[in-house]
Amino acid sequence: MQIKHKKFIYVIETETESKELCIEEDEVIENADGEIDIPLDSVLSKHKMKLEDLFEMKVATVSLVEQECSDRKLIRSISFKNLRLNK
């Protein structure tokens, strides 16, 4: 799979707003099955955020999106509806 010409974004959605976290090329990992994996915690860290911040923001979903030119493709989405943060 050729991933160099594609851009990946984490989209963080709350009830009232949407925020995009751009993903650097060095954060994109292609596993042995050819699937894209981008650790959310490392992307959050580069944007000066922590997992706890997502819970404080009352995030509804976090989606990994692939963008190529003007086309966007949903890779995976995580619902925070039933997630709880264990401290």
C-alpha distance (Angstrom), angle and dihedral (degrees) to the residues before:
residue distance angle dihedral
M1 . . .
Q2 3.78 . .
I3 3.82 109.5 .
K4 3.81 102.2 163.9
H5 3.83 96.2 92.9
K6 3.77 94.4 45.5
K7 3.76 127.7 87.8
F8 3.78 122.5 -148.1
I9 3.79 126.1 -153.8
Y10 3.78 135.2 -177.9
V11 3.80 109.1 -139.9
I12 3.80 113.8 -155.7
E13 3.80 113.3 -162.0
T14 3.78 129.5 -168.6
E15 3.80 127.0 174.4
T16 3.80 90.9 -90.5
E17 3.79 107.8 27.9
S18 3.77 148.5 20.5
K19 3.80 126.2 -138.9
E20 3.80 127.7 -169.2
L21 3.79 124.2 -147.2
C22 3.78 112.3 -161.5
I23 3.78 115.1 -138.5
E24 3.78 121.4 -139.1
E25 3.80 118.9 -131.4
D26 3.82 91.8 -115.5
E27 3.83 90.3 59.5
V28 3.82 93.4 60.1
I29 3.79 113.4 98.4
E30 3.79 123.1 -172.1
N31 3.81 110.1 -157.9
A32 3.82 126.7 -148.1
D33 3.81 90.9 -89.8
G34 3.80 90.9 56.4
E35 3.81 93.0 -108.8
I36 3.79 120.6 139.6
D37 3.79 116.4 -119.3
I38 3.78 124.1 -177.1
P39 3.82 115.4 176.0
L40 3.80 107.6 -126.8
D41 3.81 93.5 -151.9
S42 3.82 93.1 58.7
V43 3.82 92.1 48.4
L44 3.80 90.7 48.7
S45 3.80 89.8 49.7
K46 3.81 92.4 53.7
H47 3.81 88.3 52.5
K48 3.83 91.2 50.0
M49 3.80 92.2 -108.7
K50 3.80 136.6 121.2
L51 3.79 133.2 -153.3
E52 3.81 87.7 -105.5
D53 3.81 88.8 61.8
L54 3.80 90.4 62.0
F55 3.80 90.6 56.6
E56 3.82 91.5 46.5
M57 3.82 88.9 51.4
K58 3.83 88.6 51.7
V59 3.79 91.0 -126.2
A60 3.81 115.1 -162.0
T61 3.81 98.2 -166.1
V62 3.78 141.9 -2.9
S63 3.80 113.8 -154.3
L64 3.78 131.0 -170.3
V65 3.79 108.1 -141.9
E66 3.79 130.6 -173.1
Q67 3.79 115.2 -147.2
E68 3.78 123.3 -163.5
C69 3.82 114.0 173.5
S70 3.81 104.1 -47.5
D71 3.82 95.4 -24.7
R72 3.80 121.6 99.7
K73 3.79 125.8 -164.3
L74 3.80 124.9 -169.5
I75 3.81 110.2 -129.1
R76 3.81 98.0 179.0
S77 3.77 139.9 -27.6
I78 3.80 131.5 -150.5
S79 3.79 119.0 -152.9
F80 3.79 114.3 -147.6
K81 3.81 92.1 -166.6
N82 3.82 95.9 106.0
L83 3.80 99.7 21.0
R84 3.79 121.2 113.6
L85 3.78 127.9 -166.9
N86 3.80 113.8 -124.8
K87 3.78 113.5 -153.1
